[in-house]
Amino acid sequence: QVQLVESGGGLVQAGGSLRLSCAASGNRFSINNMAWYRQAPGKQRELVAAITTAGTTNYADSVKGRFTISRDNAKNAVYLQMNSLKPEDTAVYYCNIISRGRGYWGQGTQVTVSS
């Protein structure tokens, strides 16, 4: 079993920055892809950014150039640096990892961007 703990959400004004962190823990697990998703009220959960074990990244068009995903394999952690935040970035952000063919989700962290 793998547990994910997220941190770093909060309230920020438009144009501001936040950094989300997600740390994985468990017994004898290995992590493949890591990603961040978000879900705004009344909308479906969507992929924000993903990163492979080799460091290849993928971003939603809406966040390209503003968000940066990174990972620290030694710490089993993934991060999301969010710059130039917009009100439309307001959502609950979820960490997701793939380990041994199974997907795991964090509990979510709220990001609110005020205009």
N, C-alpha and C positions, 0 to 999 in steps of 0.2 A: 504494500500500500504506500502511496505517495501523498504527502501533504504539501500544499502550497500556501504560503502566507504572503499577502500583498501589503504594501504600505506606500504612502506618498501622495494619496489623493487629497483634495481639499478645495477651497474656494479661492479663485484668482480672478483678477480683472482681465478683460480682453487685452491681448498683447503680452500677457505675462507668461511665465514658464512654470512647469512642474516636472518632477522626476518621479516616476513610479518604479517601485522595486518589487520583485517577487522571488522568494527563496523556496526551494524545494527540499524536502527532507523525507527520509524513509529508510527502509532496509533493503540493501542490495538492489538498487535500481540504477538504470542508466538512462540518460535523457537524450532524445533525438531532437526533433524540432521544438522550438519554443516560440510562443506568440502572445500577442495582446489582442483582445477583442473588446468591443464596447457595445453597450445597449442603452439607447436613449428611450425615454418614456414613449410607449406606443409604437416602438419600432423593433425590428428584428435585430438580433445580435449580429454584428458585422466584424470582419477581420480588419484590424488596424495595421498591424505589422507582424512579420514573422522572420525568424532567423534559423538557419540550419546549423548543424554541428560544425560545419566548415566555415560558418560566418556569412554565408550568402543571405542577403536580406530581401524582403519584399514588402511593399507598402501600398495601402489604399491610396488611390489618386488624391483623395481629399486631404491627406496629411503629408504627401510628398514634399520634401523641402522644409518641413516644419518639425517633424518628429524623427527621432533616431532610436532604433532598437539596438541593444547590445546584450552580450551575455558574458558571464564569467563561469567557465566550466568548472574551475576549481571550487567555486562556491555554490555550484548548482543554482545559479541566479540569473535572472533576466531583468533588464531595465528598459524603461521607455522614457527618453528625454523629450519633453513636449515644449516647444517654443512657439511664440506668436499665436498663442491660444485664441480661439474664437468662441463666441457663444454656442455655435453649433457643435463644438467639441464636448459640450456638456453631456455626460453619460456615466453609467457605471462601467468601469474598466475591469476586465477579467484577464488574468493570466492563464495561459493554457500550455501544457507540455504534453509531448508524446513520449511514453516510456514503454518499451517492450510491446509495442503495438497497441497500447491503451492510451486514451486521452484522459487528462486530469485537469480540473478547473480550480482556480482559487475562489475565494468567497466574494470577491469583487471589492472595488474601492471607488467611492464617488468622486467624480471630478465635476466641478461646477464653475463655469466661466461667465462672469457677469459683464454686461455691456456698459 
